[in-house]
Amino acid sequence: MKVSIVKIEKSGLKYFFDTKDLDVSKGDNVVVETPRGIELGSVISIISIEDEKLTQELVPFLRHATEEDFKAQKINDSETLEVVVTTKDLVKKHNLDMSVLDAEYTLDRKRLLIYFEAEERVDFRELVKDLSYVYQTRIELRQIGSRDGAKIVGGIGPCGRILCCKKFIDNFDVITIRMAKNQNMALNPSKTSGACDKLLCCIKYENEAYTYLKESLPVKGDKIKYKNEVYDVKEVNLLRETVLIIKENDEQERIWLKKDQYERVK
């Protein structure tokens, strides 16, 4: 059967839908029902999947998005800042230790989602009561981690570019300190941490390249043959794919060699 992958515009979440009841193409804007409620999204891919490989029944699209849907979405988005400000005021009123980051309505306004960060669990029952009274809709407070918080707030990374999570990362991968070691990074939090105070996401998607390069190059201390003489490798530059040897003479000549200039000694 044909299955469409739909990306929800604001959250970046992806869902699978059955296409049999609606003729859609890649790039089409559609209205769908997700676990969060009625939402506006776009078709990013259409794939074929064998029926027996489906783990659950897929729901169909509701309809193609209309001009009225876009207008409704625009109105909803324009009101979220006021929701955040009001929620922050109510958080102070109830003396809650939480940081309100963002809010969003579902397309039909039957649900208002409010995102926050907190070090510990927060008893926000009274806060929800106040918010329900103010906005007359179902309130859902969602505690998120620092990575998701950085994705919502945005900012500039240590590389000087817009945060990767804000631009294109939809789902966060597991990142370990071993990956940083694999790339010979200085294990200093100021060098390895992003705006979220977690390990930089780029450590993950650069790790495969560093692993490949390490497999094809000697390591410091290995022996190589250069012009019929054997030398110890003093340094390795993975990105340039070169190794350093020191030729013992009056000046102790430092020579950087490319892979085709030496032989590895086993």
C-alpha positions in Angstrom: 0.0 0.0 0.0 1.0 3.6 -0.5 1.9 5.5 2.7 2.5 9.3 3.0 4.9 10.8 5.5 3.6 14.1 6.8 5.7 16.6 8.7 3.9 18.9 11.1 5.0 22.5 10.4 5.8 23.9 13.8 6.8 20.8 15.8 8.7 19.1 13.0 7.2 15.8 14.1 6.5 13.2 11.3 3.6 10.8 11.0 2.5 8.1 8.6 -0.9 8.2 6.9 -2.9 6.1 4.5 -3.3 7.8 1.1 -6.2 5.7 -0.3 -9.0 8.2 0.4 -7.2 11.3 -0.7 -5.1 11.9 -3.8 -1.9 13.7 -2.6 1.5 14.4 -3.9 4.8 15.3 -2.3 4.7 18.9 -1.2 0.9 19.1 -0.7 -0.4 20.8 2.4 -2.9 18.6 4.3 -5.0 18.6 7.5 -4.5 15.5 9.6 -5.4 14.1 13.0 -2.4 13.2 15.2 -2.2 12.1 18.8 -1.9 15.8 19.6 -5.1 16.8 17.7 -6.1 18.3 14.4 -2.9 19.8 12.8 -1.7 21.3 9.6 1.2 19.6 7.8 2.9 18.9 4.5 3.6 15.7 2.6 7.3 15.2 2.5 7.4 11.7 1.0 5.2 8.9 -0.4 6.5 5.4 0.0 5.2 1.8 -0.6 5.0 -0.6 2.3 3.8 -4.2 2.3 0.6 -4.6 4.4 2.1 -7.3 6.6 5.0 -5.0 7.6 2.6 -2.4 9.1 2.6 -2.6 12.9 -0.7 -0.7 13.3 -3.5 0.5 11.2 -2.9 3.8 9.5 -5.5 6.6 9.6 -6.4 8.6 6.5 -6.0 12.3 5.8 -8.8 14.5 6.8 -8.6 16.8 3.8 -6.3 19.0 1.7 -5.5 22.2 3.5 -7.6 25.2 2.4 -7.0 29.0 2.6 -9.2 29.0 5.7 -6.9 26.5 7.3 -3.9 28.7 6.7 -5.7 31.7 8.0 -6.7 29.8 11.2 -3.1 28.7 11.6 -1.8 32.2 11.3 -4.3 33.5 13.9 -3.3 30.6 16.2 0.4 31.4 15.8 -0.1 35.1 16.4 -1.7 34.4 19.8 0.9 32.1 21.2 3.2 34.9 22.5 0.4 36.2 24.6 -0.2 32.7 25.9 3.4 32.4 27.0 3.4 35.8 28.7 0.1 34.9 30.6 1.4 31.5 31.6 4.7 33.0 32.9 2.6 35.4 35.1 0.5 32.6 36.4 3.7 30.5 37.1 5.0 33.4 39.3 1.6 33.6 41.0 1.8 29.9 42.0 5.5 30.2 42.7 6.4 27.3 40.4 10.0 26.4 39.5 9.6 26.1 35.8 10.6 28.0 32.6 7.8 28.5 30.0 9.3 28.3 26.5 6.5 28.2 23.9 2.8 27.4 23.2 0.8 26.3 20.3 -2.9 25.7 19.5 -4.0 22.7 17.5 -5.7 23.8 14.3 -9.2 23.5 15.6 -8.2 25.2 18.9 -9.6 22.3 21.0 -6.2 21.9 22.6 -3.6 24.4 23.8 -0.1 22.9 24.3 2.4 24.7 26.5 6.0 23.7 26.7 8.3 24.2 29.7 11.6 23.2 31.2 12.1 22.3 34.9 14.8 20.6 36.9 12.3 18.5 38.8 8.7 17.4 38.6 6.2 20.2 38.9 2.8 20.1 40.5 0.9 22.4 38.0 -2.6 21.3 38.7 -3.7 24.7 39.9 -1.9 26.4 37.0 -3.9 24.2 34.6 -7.1 25.3 36.3 -6.3 28.9 35.8 -5.2 28.5 32.2 -8.4 26.5 31.4 -10.5 29.3 32.9 -8.6 32.0 30.8 -8.6 30.1 27.5 -11.7 27.9 27.7 -10.0 24.9 26.0 -8.1 21.8 27.0 -4.7 22.7 28.4 -1.7 20.3 28.0 1.5 21.2 29.8 4.5 19.4 28.4 7.9 19.2 30.2 10.7 19.0 27.6 14.4 18.5 27.8 17.1 21.0 27.2 17.7 19.8 23.6 14.1 20.4 22.7 14.2 23.7 24.5 17.1 24.8 22.4 15.2 23.7 19.3 12.3 25.9 20.3 14.2 29.0 21.4 16.9 28.8 18.7 20.2 30.7 18.8 23.7 30.7 17.4 26.1 27.7 17.9 29.8 27.9 18.7 30.5 27.6 14.9 28.7 30.9 14.3 25.7 29.4 12.5 22.1 28.9 13.4 21.6 25.9 15.7 21.3 22.7 13.7 18.3 21.6 15.8 16.5 24.8 14.8 17.2 24.4 11.1 17.0 20.7 10.2 17.2 18.2 13.1 13.9 16.6 13.8 14.9 13.7 16.1 17.8 13.8 18.5 20.3 10.9 18.3 22.3 9.5 21.2 25.7 11.3 21.5 28.5 10.0 23.8 31.7 11.3 25.1 33.4 8.4 23.3 32.5 10.1 20.0 34.2 13.3 21.1 37.3 11.3 22.0 37.2 9.6 18.6 37.5 13.0 17.0 40.4 14.1 19.3 38.3 16.9 20.8 39.5 18.6 23.9 37.2 17.2 26.6 36.3 20.6 27.9 32.5 21.4 28.3 33.0 24.8 26.7 34.3 23.0 23.6 32.0 20.0 23.4 28.7 21.5 24.6 26.0 23.3 22.6 23.5 26.0 23.7 21.5 23.2 25.5 24.6 22.3 27.7 24.5 18.9 26.1 27.1 17.3 23.8 27.1 19.0 20.4 24.9 17.3 17.8 27.5 17.7 15.2 29.7 15.3 17.2 27.3 12.5 16.1 27.0 13.2 12.4 30.8 13.8 12.0 31.7 10.7 14.0 31.3 8.3 11.1 33.8 10.3 8.9 36.4 10.3 11.7 35.9 6.6 12.3 36.5 5.9 8.6 39.6 8.1 8.5 41.1 6.5 11.5 40.7 3.0 9.9 42.7 4.2 6.9 45.5 6.0 8.8 48.2 4.9 11.2 48.1 6.3 14.8 50.6 8.1 16.8 53.5 5.8 17.6 53.1 3.5 14.6 56.0 2.9 12.3 55.9 3.8 8.6 58.5 3.5 5.8 59.5 6.7 3.9 62.2 6.6 1.3 63.4 3.2 2.5 63.8 4.4 6.1 61.5 3.6 9.0 60.1 6.4 11.1 57.7 6.7 14.1 54.5 8.6 13.5 54.6 11.7 15.7 51.2 13.3 14.9 48.2 12.5 12.7 46.0 15.0 11.0 42.8 13.1 10.2 41.0 15.7 8.1 44.1 16.3 5.9 44.8 12.6 6.0 48.5 13.3 6.7 51.0 12.0 9.3 54.0 13.8 10.8 57.5 12.3 11.0 60.7 13.9 12.2 63.8 13.3 10.2 66.9 13.3 12.5 69.4 15.8 11.1 70.9 19.1 12.2 67.5 20.8 12.2 65.3 17.8 13.0 63.2 18.3 9.9 59.4 17.9 10.4 57.8 16.3 7.4 54.0 15.8 6.8 53.3 12.9 4.5 50.2 12.0 2.5 49.0 8.4 2.3 50.6 7.8 -1.1 54.1 8.9 0.2 54.7 6.2 2.8 54.1 2.5 3.6 52.7 1.2 6.8 55.0 -1.2 8.7 53.2 -4.1 10.3 
